[in-house]
């Protein structure tokens, strides 16, 4: 079972390499690698040690041939012990790095470098102590000193793990956005399961490997999984804990990797489509050409009707209304196209969120003077933005939300804009009460030129434009939707200043 755990840990190590290459993923990679190497060192140690533990062939090694191969490995005990020492001490430090990487609390993020440095110093000193030549010169024949150092290192490991667990739980309970809280729960499951597995086997102190056959260690009750007094029931319980930790951790990590991988692939896919969006100029020109031709047809009909001795004024008014709608549609298309081209470059300046809200609401009311817009401003922060571009993005979301409520036939169609502080993010949440967005549509709504509306009045660049502008502001655009109840778009911008 332990050899299977090692294999699964190695696979997890490779799996993490698939996700986005950011600091968090690198820390996760190092965390998984340290645990896999520590387990590998312990497996080889048990195989070489023999005794009661090594008799549990199926539970530990699967087959006796694997056990014999491990026992015959040409590795010195000093090297094996130091491998366990390094990975055993680095795991809690990497866990702290992961915890700091996931923290969105401004005070913690500002102090993360100092926290890393202050915790790295004792970890480094312990690694120096366990370095075989140093260990032999300081503590080889001083058993009492070895015991004291064992306890100090144990306490340090538990302090590091407790600090990391506290940061992770703080992050989870402070996260108020459901979609982020749900995704974070998966990584939380993996980290807690990996830590539980680590704690089961981290009782193996490297000094026990350097001095393999000294019985005092067993008498101290240290590393009871190699004790001759451990019963079959104890072995079964140990392996059950191991199996449960591995399964829970693998489940959590698979979901985390799936979310990260899906987002990465979506980013790449949309970037490729954006590169091809230049081809959309011809699509834009074709759509404009069709509308111009429609305008010409309406003009000819009006001219023909006006040439009559008794023109039908009602018909002329109808033609005039249709022509006005076409002109408005072409003007909107030109403005959107201009915005898309113009915003290849942005000018970012600190702006109060109230200014963004007021400008977005003004544009909304210009299009829908009677439209109901509810605004909830829960923060007075500033954001670093191109105010025109980001207001246009929020405006697009408001228009989409209100039109979704209209299309759903709601008795009281409205759209809601809520702005709140979410630690290192400032969140603009646009909520509608439309029909919601199906899973199939969610896969495509950010694509350029995709629209579920009439292509005569909408050319499908709105959400693509919004997402592009948000990314240029180093932010995120997330969607939560329930079919039949409505949707919420979360436009998240990095916090500016303190």
N, C-alpha and C positions, 0 to 999 in steps of 0.2 A: 504493500500500500504506500509506503514512504517513497519508494522508487517511482510509483505512479504520480505521487504528489510532485516529485521533482520534475517529471516530464511535463505535467500540466503547468507548473511554474515556468518552465522554459518556453512552453507555447504561449503563455500569457506575456512573457517577456517579448516574444516576437510580435504578438498581436498589438501591443502598445505602440510598436514601431510603425504601425499602419496609420495611426491617427496623426493629427496636425502636429508639426514639429515646433511646438512652442515650449516655453519653460516648464509648464505643468506636465506636459507629456514626457519631457526629458526626465523630470523628477520621478514620474511614475515608472519610467523605464528603469532608472537606477534603483528605485525601491524594489521592483520585481526582481531585478538581477541580483541584488544583494541577498534577498530571501532565497532565491534558487541556489545560489552559490553556498550559502550557509547550510541549507538542507543537504546539498551535495557533499559538503565536508563532513557533516554528521553521519551520513550514510556510509561513507568510506571509513570513518573512524569506527563505527559499530562493526563493520565487516572485518576490519583489522584487529579489533579488540577481542572478538570472540566472546565466550561466556554465555550467560543466560540470554541476553538480548539478541545475540547473533543466532540463537536457535529458532527465533521467530522468522524463519526463512520466508514463508509465504506472505506474512504481514509486512515484512520489510523489503525483501528483495525479489519477490515473485518466484524465483527459481534459485537453486543452489549454484548453478553455473554462473549466474550474475554475481552472487555473493563471492564465489571463488575469484572471479575476474577482478572484483573490487579489492579483495584482500591482497591480490598479487600486484596491485598498482605500485609502480616504483616511486613512491612519494614519501619524503621524510616527515616524521611527526612534527618537526618544527615548522615546516612549510604548511602542513595540514592545519596545525593549531593556529598559525597566523592567518590563514585563509578564513577560518571560523571567527577569529578575533576581529578582523577587518569588516567582514560582512555583518557580523553581529552588532558592531558599534555603529556602522554606517546606516543600517536599516532605520533606527529611530530618527537619525538626523535627516535622512531622505524623506521620512514621513513628515517631519516638521517642514521641510521645503515644500512638499505637496500641500500641506495645510496652509502655509503662507501664500502659495500660488493661487489657491482657491478662495482666499479671503478677499472680500469686497469691502471690508471696513477700512475707512480712510486712515485712521490712526495706526492701525496695524500695518498697513501697506507702507506708510511713511517710515516705519521703524523696522521693516523686514530685514534690511541689510544688517542693522545692528544685532537683531535677534539671531540671524544666521551666523554672524561673526562670533558672538558671545557663546553660542552653543557649539560652534566648531572648535573653539580652543580646548575645552575639556575633552571633547571627542578625540582631537589630535593627540593630546597628552596621554590618554589611555592607549591609543594605538602605539605610541612610542614605548610605553611601559610593557606592552605585550610583544614588542619586537623581540624575537628569540634571543639575540645576544644581550640586549638590555635586560630582558626578563631573567636570564640566567645569572647575570652579574648582580641583580638587585634582590631577587626573591626565590631563586631556585632551592635553597636549603633553609628558607625561612617560612615554614608552613603557616605560622600565625599571621605573618604579613600577607601571604597569599589569600588567606581567608578574609582579612580586613579589606583587601583590594577587591575581592569578589563582591563583597557586600556594597562597597562604594560604587562599583560599576553597575550592580543591580539597581541600586537606588537611582543612579543617573539615568539608566534606561527607562525606568518607570516614570521619572520626572519628565523626560522627553516625550514619552508616549502620552502621558496625562496632559501635557501642554498641547500636543498635536490634537488629541481628542477634543480638548476644550475649544480650540480654534475651529475645528470642523463642525462641532455641534452649535457653536455660536453662529457660524455661517448659515447652517441649515435653518435655525429658528429665526434668524433675521431676514431670511429670504422670503419676501411676501408675494412675488410673482409666481403663480402656480406652475407654469411651464418650466421655470428654472429650478424651482424647489423639487419638482418631480425628477428632472434630469440629474440634479445633484444627489438625490437619494441613491441612485445607482452607484455613483462613485463612492459614496459613503459606505454602502454595503461592501464593496470590494475592499476598501481600506480597513474597515473594522474586521472583516474576515481574515485578511492578510496579517493584521496585527495579532489576532487571536492565534493564528497558526505560528507566528513568530514567537509569541510568548510561551507556547508549549515547548518549543525546542531551544529557546534562547537561554535556558538554564544551564546549557553546556558551556562552562567557562573554559577558555583556551588553556589555562594552567592544568586542567584535567587531561588535556590531550598531550601536552608536553610531558606530563608525568603519568602515563597511561595506567599503570598498575598500582598506584598508591591508594590503599583502601580507605584512608581517612576521608576522602571526598565522598564516598558512598555513605560512610557513617554520619557525615554531616547532613545527609538527606538531600544533597544537591543532585540534580539530574536523576530523579527517581525512575525515569524510563530506561535507565541502564542498570537499575538495582536488581539484585538477585531475588529480592523479596517481592517483586511486582508479580501479582497473580495473573492468570489468563484473563480474568474479568477486567483487571486493570489495563492489560494490553488492549482488550477489545474497546474499552472506554477511550483509551488514548487514540486508537485508530478511528473511532467514531467521531471524536472531536476533530481530528485531522481531516477526515472525509467531509464533514459538515462545513468546515472552514473553506476547504478548496471549492466545494460545489457552490456555496453562497458567494464566495469571491469571484468565481468564474462567471456566475450568472450576472452579478452586478457589473463586472468589467465588460462583458459582452454587450450589455445594453449601453454602457457609456461609449464604447468604441463604435457601436452602431450609430449613435446620435452624432458623434464627432465625425465619423466617416461619411455619413449622409450629408452633413453640412459642408464638409470639404468638397465632396463630389458635386453638390449643388452649386457651390461657389465656382468651381472649375467649369461646370456646364454653362452657367450664366455668363462667366467671363468669356468663354468661347463664343457664345451667342452675341455678346456685346461686340466682340471683334468682328463678327459677321454682320453686325447691325448696320454697317455702312451700306450693305446691300439694301437695307430698308429705305434708303433715300429714294430708290426707284419705286419701292412700294408706296412711299409717301407721295411721290410725284404722280404715280398712277391713280391713287385715291383722289388727289387734288384735281387731276385731269377729269376724272369722272364727275366730280362735283361742279367743276367749271362748265362742263358740257350740259349738266342738268340745269345750271343757271342760265345758259344760253337758250336752252329749250323753253324755260319759263319766260325768258325775256321775249322770245319770238311769239309765244302765245299771247302775252300781254300786248305786244305791238299789233298783232293781228286783231285782237279784240278791240283795241282802241281805234283801229282803222274803220270799224263798223260805224254806221250812222247812229245806232243805239247800242252802245257797248253795255255789256252786263257788268255792272259795278260790283256785284257780289263775287262774280268769278274773278274779276281783276283783283279784288281785295284778297281772295284766296291765293292767287298767283303771287301777289306781293308778300303775303305772309310766308309762303313756302320759300320765296327768294330770300327773304330776311333770315329765315332759319338756316338756309344754305350758307349765306354770308357769315353768320355767327359761327357755324360749324367750321368753315374754312379759316376764320380768324383764330378760333381756338386751336385748330391743328397747327397753324403757323406759329402761334405763341408757344405751344408745347415743343415743336420742333426747334424753335429758336432757343428755348430754355435748355433743351438737351444738348445742343451744340455749345451754347454759352457756358454751361457749367462744366466744361472740361477743366476750367480753372476756377477756384473759389477764393474769396478773400475772407478769412476767418477773423472775427473780432469778438470780444466779450459783449454779450447782449443779455439783458434780463429776460427770463422766460416769458414774462408778461408781454414784452414787445413782440415775441414770436407768436404768442397766442392772439394778440389783438390784430396783427397783420393777417394771420390765417383766417380769423373770424371775419374780418373786413372783406376779404376776397370771397369767402363763402357767401356772405350776405349780398354781395354784388350779383352773384349768380342766382341765389335763392333768397330774395328779400323776405319771403314769408316762411322760409324754412326754419324749423326749430332746432336751435343749437344750444346744448347745455354745457356750461364750462365750469370746471372745478379746479381751481388753482391752489395747490397745497404746498407750494414752495416759492420762495422769492430768489432762488439761485440765479446765477448767470450761466450761460452756456457759450462755448467758443464756436461760433457758427458764421456762415454767410447768411445773414438774416433773410435776404430775398429768396435764396435757394431753399433753405430749410422751411421757411413759411410756405413756399410753394409745395413742398413735400407734404406738410401737415394739411394744407388746403386740399390736395389731391385725396388724402385719406378721408377728410371730412366729406367731400363731394361723393366719393364712392360709398361711404357709410350711409349718407342720407338717401342716395339713389337706391341703395339696397333696401332701405326701409320702405321707400315708395313702391319699389317693385314687389315687395312682400305684401302690399295692400294693408299695412298697419293702420289702425284707426287714428293713431296719434304718431305719425312718422317723425322721427327725430334722430339726431346723432349726438353723442356725448364726447367731450374732450376733457380728459383729466390729466393734470401735470403734477407729478410728485417726485420727491427725492428718494432714491433707492441706493443709499451709500455712495459708491463711486459712479453711479449712473443717475442721469436725470431722464425720467420716463414720460413721454407723451403718449397717452393711451386713448385711442379713438375707438369707441364702441358703438355699434349699430344694433338694431333689432330686426335685421333682415332675415332672409331664409337660411343664412349660413353658407359655408363653402364646403363642397363635397371633397372627399379625399383625392379624387381624380383632379379636380380643379386646383387644389392646393399645390400639386406638383408642377403646375404650369402658370399660375397667376403672375409670377414675377418674370416670365419670359417676355422678350420684346415682341410686339405685334400680336400678342394673344389677348383676346377679349371675348367675353360672353355676351357683350352688348352688340347693338347694330354697328356694323363696320362703316356705315354711312355717316355716323356721328361720333364714332370712337375708333381710334386706330391702335389701341392696345399698348400704349407706351407709358401709361400713368404709373402703375406699380413698379414697372421696370425703372422708370425715372426716379421714383421715390427711393427704391432700394439703392440705386447707384449713388444718389446724393447722400444718403445716410452712411454708406460705406466710405465716401470721401470725407465724412466728418468723423471717421474712426468709430462709428457706432454700429448698432445692430437693429434689424427690423424683424420682429417676430410676429407670428400669427397664432391666435387661439380662436377656434370656431366650433360651434355646435350646430349641426344642421337642424333647421326649424326654429332656432332661438337667436342666432345672430353671431357676429364676429367682433373680435377686438384685435386691432393692430397696435403693437408696442414699438414705438420709435424711441430707441435708447441712445442717448448721447453721453459721452464721458463727462464726468463732473469737472467743472472749472474752478480752480482756486480752492480755498478752504471752506 
